[in-house]
Amino acid sequence: YAIDSKSIDSVLLLYPNKKYYIKMEAIYWISKELNGFYSLAYYFRFLGKSPNFIYNFIAQNRYKWFGKKESCSVSF
C-alpha cells in the first residue's frame, strides 16, 4: 500500500489486496458493518473526504466529552 505509518494518526481501514481508507472515508465503510444509529454514517459517503474537519474536531475533543477509559466499553 505504500502508506507512511508515521503520517497516520487516525483510523485506517485496509481491504486486503484492494485499497485503504483513512479518517472519514474509513468511518463510512466501517459504519456499513455496524447496526443501529451508527450504520447511518455509511449513507454520507457521497461527501467524500471533505468532512475530515468534523472527524478532526471530534478526535480533538472526545476525551473532554466522553472521558478516557482504560479498556473498550463495547461488548458483544
N, C-alpha and C positions, 0 to 999 in steps of 0.2 A: 503493500500500500504506500510505501514511502512517506509515512507520517512522522513528523518530527515530534517525538514524545515530550520534549522539553517545552513545546509551544502549546500543548494540550493541558488545560487546567479545568476541564469540563467533562461532561458526559460524552462518551464516544460509543457509537453503535457500529459494530463490524458485521457485515454479512460475508461469510467465508466465500472467497473466490468471486466476489461481486463488487461491492462498493462499501463506503463507510459514510456515516453521518455524524456531525458534531453539533452540540448545543440544541437549538430549537428543532432542527431537522431530525436529530436523534429522538427528541421528545415526541415528535409527531409519530414516528414509526414505532416507538416503544408503546405509546398510548394505544395503538391499534390492537395490541395484545392484552390490554387491561380491560377490566369490567367496570360498569357503572359510569359515574361522572367523568373519571379520568379518560375514558375512551373517546370522549367528545373532542379532545385536543387533536386527534387524527384528522378531523374534518377541516382544520385550519391550515393544513399543509400547503394550500394554494398560496399562502402568504410567503412561503419560502424562508430565506434566511433573515428577512427584514425584522422579525420580532426578536432577534438576538438581544436587542437593548432591553426587552422585557425579561428575558432569561437572565441577563447580567444583573438587572435590578433586584430580581428575586434572590439570586445567588448571593448578592452582597448583603441582603437583609434577612435571610432565612433564620439565622441563629437568634437574631434580635426578636423576630416574630414568634418562632416556634421553639426556641431553646436548643441546646445541643445535647444529644444523647450519646451514651457510650456504645449502644448497640441499636440495631434496626428494630423499630417497633411494629413493623409489618409482620403479621403471622398468617400462615396459610392453613 
